[in-house]
Amino acid sequence: MQQTILAIAGKPGLYKLISRGKNNFIVEALDATHRRQPAFGNDRITSLADIAMFTDTDDVPLMDVLENLKTLSKGQKADIDFKKASSDELRDFFAKVLPNYDRERVHTSDIKKLIQWYDILVENGITDFKETMKPTEGDNVEDRQ
């Protein structure tokens, strides 16, 4: 899941990777439309697995932050309306999710986007943020030699 859920700069929401073309990706919007469209090399495409949040110490992978939010929200959509909440309310809420986040480098817009993404993922039944890769027989490198 982590590698196939994408954010595309300049386009709202999240996208699921469907296929890879010669010069593009085919992505499907994770919204009510489920519209498929191409995403090209000049689009800034980022996998959710490659995103991290700033903290006072090390950066925390987005998947860990989403897991914390899932625990706080008991697996349901977030308990806060990111569209109507004030900046202080959003920051107080996010402090419960990630207590040591860097208050200077994490902007209110970042918190809004995180909550929006979390809600989109929950609405689409994607809640296994800390999925583990279990090796199968075919994955053993020694078997291939």
Disulfide bonds with the S-S distance in Angstrom:
none
